[in-house]
Amino acid sequence: MELHVNMDLLTEAVNEVVLTPDTAAEAQFLPPPSERAGELLLGDRGYFDKNYLATVHRAGGSFIVRGKANLNPLVRRAFGSDGQEIKSGRGKPLKELAGRIGWHTVVDLDVRFTCDDGTTYACRLVTHRHPREGKPRYLVTNLDRAQFSAEQVADAYRLRWQIELLFKEWKSYANLRAFATGNAAIAEGLIWAALCAATLKRYCAHMTQRITGVAISTRRAAMCIHHVLTDIFQSLLHAPKRLAAMMTRAIDYLSKNARRAHPQRDAQTGRLKLDLRHVGTAP
């Protein structure tokens, strides 16, 4: 089974979860283009669909999606890491330029894709060396070059890693793993139960962050919240009058034990590099 998740990176909240067999293709679970107006969509290469991206652009949305290794759009213009145009790249397929642009750390290209209906769609394609794979990584985007440099596009795409951390959090601290049952209904019920527990833990982390103004790590909150969550449930079931005190105790506990370890580093090289900040914290 697979989980297809739509996540809001600004609030760290999950918008939608779809549970399917692991044979289902990812791209069919992309959100409707009409809902992306005024938003920035980040997607891995499994979600690359040139026809869908063209529709998102026409709907007023923006995107940064990792392209597949076999991409071969027509290159209209190419700019090297030094900002100078690579004039030999004009009017040629991308694959013909691989050797010429490979020595550049970052290459910013204007490209044109041919859609399935025969129409063409022009956008940007930023290539940069993958830190581990040692080969170019293709990022397709419609962000304006005058406002967003190639380096900023690459930094923005790194924010997509937050959904991978979300999956890791679910597996490590919400018991979302293989279940010892052959009953599909039971397995599905256990999966949704695990997701409910994970959602509650993340809500408590966000609540603490908003109330205290302290940057909270959702991973640390998921690790340690069981120390106070049991008391909250006991209050709900047997002593409702104690609930406010237990909630106050939980917020105090998380604010001290689930703080982000390096908030200053986050702003310099991490997820806050693009002038973002944690919701509810001071600027």
C-alpha positions, -999 to +999 in steps of 0.1 A: +000+000+000+011+036-006+002+069+009-001+099-013+001+131+008-006+168+000+012+189+026+012+227+033+048+235+040+041+270+055+019+255+083+035+220+083-001+206+081-013+177+060-041+187+036-050+153+021-040+117+024-050+090-001-044+054+006-039+032-025-023+000-037+015+004-044+009-001-081-009+033-085+010+060-103+018+091-083+009+118-109-028+110-108-031+122-072-018+157-079-043+184-067-066+201-093-047+229-111-076+253-104-067+250-067-031+261-072-037+297-081-014+319-061+004+289-046+038+272-052+037+235-059+067+214-051+069+179-064+094+150-069+101+135-103+073+110-099+049+139-101+064+154-133+037+159-159+043+186-185+006+188-194-004+192-158+023+219-152+011+239-183-024+238-169-012+250-134+006+279-151-026+289-170-046+287-137-022+312-121-001+288-100+036+284-097+056+252-095+091+237-090+090+200-100+120+177-104+122+164-139+130+129-150+165+121-163+151+115-198+138+150-203+146+165-237+129+198-242+140+223-268+164+248-253+157+284-263+184+301-242+209+289-216+228+308-189+258+294-171+267+297-134+286+329-143+254+345-156+267+346-192+246+331-219+257+299-235+250+309-271+258+275-285+227+261-267+201+280-286+176+260-305+189+226-296+175+196-276+186+194-240+204+160-245+227+176-271+239+201-246+246+178-217+283+177-223+286+214-229+268+225-197+281+197-174+310+217-161+288+245-148+276+242-112+242+257-121+226+263-155+194+282-160+176+275-193+145+287-211+130+256-226+099+246-246+080+213-241+056+198-266+024+187-248+003+157-257-023+178-275+004+192-298+006+226-281+039+239-267+047+252-233+076+275-224+091+276-189+125+274-171+146+245-164+173+248-137+201+222-137+224+218-108+247+190-096+231+166-072+253+166-040+253+128-037+246+115-072+272+136-089+251+143-120+227+171-130+193+174-114+166+190-134+142+214-118+113+226-140+097+259-129+077+288-141+091+313-115+103+345-130+140+347-134+140+384-126+125+376-091+140+342-084+176+332-092+185+297-101+201+292-066+168+304-050+149+279-071+172+251-059+169+263-023+131+264-026+130+228-039+149+216-009+118+225+012+101+195-004+123+173+019+100+182+047+074+157+035+101+130+035+108+139+072+070+137+078+069+102+065+100+093+086+082+108+117+051+087+110+071+055+107+093+061+137+070+077+162+034+068+151+038+031+145+031+034+108+048+002+096+041-033+084+012-049+104+010-086+112-024-092+096-037-105+063-070-087+068-071-057+045-098-039+066-077-043+098-046-031+081-063-001+068-078+007+102-044+005+119-029+028+092-056+055+098-052+050+136-014+057+133-021+088+112-046+101+137-020+097+165+006+115+143-018+143+135-025+148+172+012+149+181+019+175+154-011+196+165+003+197+200+037+208+186+021+236+166-001+246+195+029+249+218+048+270+192+019+294+188+013+299+225+048+302+237+065+317+206+093+290+209+103+272+177+093+236+182+106+205+165+078+183+154+101+153+155+112+160+191+076+166+201+066+133+185+094+115+204+086+128+239+049+138+240+039+104+254+052+116+288+023+140+291-003+128+266-015+100+288-024+125+316-044+145+291-064+114+280-070+104+316-083+139+324-107+137+294-121+104+305-122+107+343-114+142+355-124+169+330-118+197+355-081+188+355-078+191+317-068+228+316-040+221+341-028+190+322-028+210+289-008+238+306+017+212+319+020+196+284+027+230+267+053+238+294+069+204+289+071+206+251+084+242+252+114+230+272+120+195+257+110+198+221+127+230+210+144+232+177+181+226+182+196+251+158+171+278+148+199+302+138+214+275+115+179+270+100+179+306+089+213+304+073+214+271+056+182+253+065+145+256+057+143+292+068+169+304+043+144+320+020+133+346+046+107+322+060+100+319+098+083+295+121+046+302+125+038+319+158+075+328+166+090+362+167+105+376+134 
